Amino acid sequence: RGVASEGMFCSVAEFGISSDLVLPEEAQGIYIFPENTPIGLDVKDVLGMNDTVYEFELTANRADCFSMVGLSREFGIMTNQKALFPVIMVNENGESIEGKATVEIESDDLCTRFTARVVTDVKVEPSPLWMQNRLRNSGIRPINNVVDVTNYVMLELGQPMHAYDYDHVKGHKLVARRAKNGEVLVTLDGSERELNDSMLIIADAERPVGVAGIMGGFDSEVTNETTTVMFEAAVFNGPSIRRTAKALGMRSEASGRFERGVNHKYTAYAIDRAAQLLQQICPSCKVDVGVIDVYKNPVEQHTVTFTAEQSTLECGFSHYIIGIIIKAQEQHFFHALVLFCCLKIFLNPFKDRITNLISVVSVRAERCKNLYAFTLHRR
């Protein structure tokens, strides 16, 4: 009409955002930006639509790459740069967690580590736009600041998490145990699930509150009325999670990671990272002092020794284990970046040759058997 337009009203569909990746109230009608959004910015910058998104496919044995940290490690070795890891610091400015919550593992064969933290004075509200954008770009729908933090940590560290409304957890107690035949749980999707004793569940003092590693329960979910949150990060048996997910017909982002195996070491990082992020986006909340960490049989750290000559041979260590040959002068850098932590490179006085002493990083623990088999074979 020959009239200058200073802007327009748009729905998320007109932005090119799938309605599956926004809240139901945002999927219909005009999209409302947060109140503090500066006027005049390009909508692509505001909604993170100018970000670079990598698509990748992983084989089942690369569980270590189901996270941003894992991919950072891989990109680091490809680009000859140092991989990045978030700096995790928690300001424990609340009361002591002692006496406020308890955690138990009854089924040791199905749950090897179970950690928990309590955060009080929480105000449940939408997450900042930067977090929502990163979740959407990863194919996850933002829910609220608490739930989004758990999903963000899962994407970042590869450790699935869950958040409970502390006041709706009976006895303020979480137990990892097998379900009883005929027990019923209404999950977060509103479906009623009949359980059996082959399935691992998370229960409180009276009832099931979640299908372990797959989906939480409806009665203990975080809502707008929640003021105290109980975070959970645990390590569950992969084959058990796979069987349960198949039997109930409910696979999830979390179950997919547990099926492939999660890093025991990162469980403690994840529970702290969640508390740190929630403090960052919800300054009013307070993190109770202390972490509940039930870890009866910690995973042992393994070390392997081999010579530079073994590693550079076409039939040697690197070629046999990872399919490439690494030059002797590059080995320390390579091991430090991606597969292992290089503890020491020293002169072997008996063989008069340079020897590497490496510690197998927990994210690649599945390689231990191959490492031992190779080193024993070569001696």
C-alpha positions, 0 to 999 in steps of 0.5 A, a space after each residue: 500500500 506504499 506504507 512503511 512497516 516498522 514490524 509485524 505480529 508473528 506466530 511461532 510458525 511464521 518464525 519457522 519454529 515447530 509447535 512441538 518445541 514451544 509451550 502449548 500457550 505459545 503454539 497458538 496466536 501471536 508470539 510474545 517476547 520476554 519483557 526485557 527484549 530490546 526493541 529493534 533487534 533481528 528476530 533471528 538473533 533474539 531466537 537463536 536462529 542464526 546459531 550453527 547447529 550440527 547434525 550427527 549420527 552416532 554408533 551405539 558404542 559412542 555413548 561418550 559423544 551423546 553430550 556437548 562435552 563429548 562432542 567438544 572432545 571430538 572436535 578438539 582433536 579434529 581441529 587441534 584445539 583444547 576441549 572445553 568443560 564448564 567451570 562448575 561452582 556451587 554457592 551452598 547458601 541454604 541450610 544443611 541437607 542432613 536430615 532433610 532428605 535421604 536416598 537409598 539403593 535397594 537394587 544394587 545390580 540395577 543402580 550403581 550410583 544415586 546422588 541428590 541435592 535440595 534447592 529451596 526458595 525456588 520461583 518456577 517460571 520460564 527459562 531465559 531465552 538463551 536456554 530455551 533457544 539451545 534446548 529447541 536447537 537440540 530438539 527439546 521443548 522448554 517447560 520451565 526453568 527447573 525442568 529445563 535445567 535438567 534437560 540442559 545438563 543432560 545435553 551438556 554432560 550426557 547425564 540424565 537428571 530428574 527434578 521432584 517437587 520436594 513437598 510431594 515426595 513422601 518422607 522426603 526419601 528416594 529409593 531405587 528399587 524393583 517395582 512390585 508386580 501390579 504396582 501402578 504409576 501415572 507418568 508425566 505424560 498422563 498415562 497409567 503404567 502397570 509395573 512388574 518386578 523386572 523394572 527399576 523404579 524410583 519410589 518415595 516412602 510410600 509409592 513409585 514416583 518415577 520409572 528409573 531412567 525413563 520418565 518421572 511420575 505425575 504426582 511429584 512433578 515440578 509445577 508453578 506452585 513448587 518452591 522446593 526442588 529435589 534434584 536426582 542424578 543416578 547411574 542405572 543399568 543400561 540393559 534393564 532400562 532398554 527392556 523396561 522402555 520397550 515393555 512400556 512403550 516409552 523411550 526418552 532422551 534419558 533412556 537412550 543415554 542410559 541404554 548406551 551407558 553414562 559416565 559415573 564420574 559425571 554424575 557428581 558434576 551433573 548434580 552440581 551443575 544443575 544447582 549452579 544453573 538454577 542459581 544463575 537463572 533464579 537468583 532467589 533460590 538457595 542451595 542446601 549445604 551438602 550432596 547425598 551421594 550413594 556410591 557403594 562400589 566406585 568404578 576403578 581407575 585403570 592404567 595401561 602402559 605401552 611404548 611409542 614404538 608400539 603405538 606407531 606400528 601399523 599393527 600397533 596400539 593406536 592402529 589396533 584400538 582406534 584405527 589410526 596411526 599416531 606419530 610418537 611426538 603427537 601422542 601426549 597431546 592426542 591422549 590428553 585430548 580425546 581417549 585417555 589422560 596421559 599420566 606420564 611419559 618416561 624412559 623404560 630402563 630395561 628396554 631403553 625406550 620411551 614408554 607411555 603410562 596412561 589412565 583410561 578416562 571413564 568416558 571410554 571405559 568400554 575400551 579397557 578390555 581391548 587395551 588389556 588384551 592388546 598390551 598382554 598380547 604384545 608383551 
